[in-house]
Amino acid sequence: MAKTISLSTGVGNAVEVIRKGSKYIVKIDGNDYETFKLGTASSLLGASEDFPISIDEADYILAVRGNKIRLVNEGKYVDNGEEFIPQKPFPKWYYIFAVLNIAIPVISLGGLVNAAIGFCGASLCAAVANGKIQSMPVKLLLCILITLAAWVIWILFVRFVSML
């Protein structure tokens, strides 16, 4: 099912975005502009990508964050003037921690608590990997600690359940 979102550039142009699954069809003032497809920046945490578009020779960014789609011009969101922070792709090392955390519900053959522990670990590592901390060693250390904590919590949970 397609979802249509109408946006305003703030200078009179009407931007319409039609979402069909992982595709975003952009129309400007009723005319087809371009179709974008979600790529590698999307994850279990949802869609999160930035698509550059040009409207009347002005450069904009179509920022997709989860189910929200907003226009950006000159580093600020058009709708409220907040500062825009561009989406960065996950660093390659992040996927090691994602796999290690998602392995928890896989090894345990499912279960709500197991899935929650694994998903929380992967989500926290994703937040650290793309977070504001600049130091790579600190990011790696935090992801190691988060992953170890997830595994310790899972082991304690399994021992608790086995004692019942």
Secondary structure, 3 states (H helix, E strand, C coil): CCEEEEEECCCCCEEEEEEECCEEEEEECCEEEEEEECCCCCECCECEEEEEEEECCEEEEEEEECCEEEEEECCEECCCCCECCCCCCCCCCHHHHHHHHHHHHHHCCCCHHHHHHHHHHHHHHHHHHCCCCCCHHHHHHHHHHHHHHHHHHHHHHHHHHHHC
